[in-house]
């Protein structure tokens, strides 16, 4: 992974200084590069404002970035049976008779489990 891909990947953790929304999907261009210091032009994907960022990479982190890969994809979830109409009706009847808060509902024991 190159430095640009690394920065684009990490941009989602930062917000635009103008609109305040995530910089995920922003455009990044290198204006200059000297040793482990970069001047980058960043354009917000949401409001299209362009600003300059100075990025300094410490120590041997540059080599780690170049040798790293994107975060691994999540493990696939095992295929589950679709929710049946009967299950929806059972849930509806259960909720219709429930008196309490959402917190109490969440902490209810599972009526289908045998413990």
Secondary structure, DSSP 8 states (H G I E B T S, - for coil): --HHHHHHHHGGGSB-TTT--B-TT-EEEEEEEETTEEEEEEE-TTT--EEEEEEE--TTHHHHHHH-----------------HHHHHHHHHHHHT--S-HHHHHTS--TT---
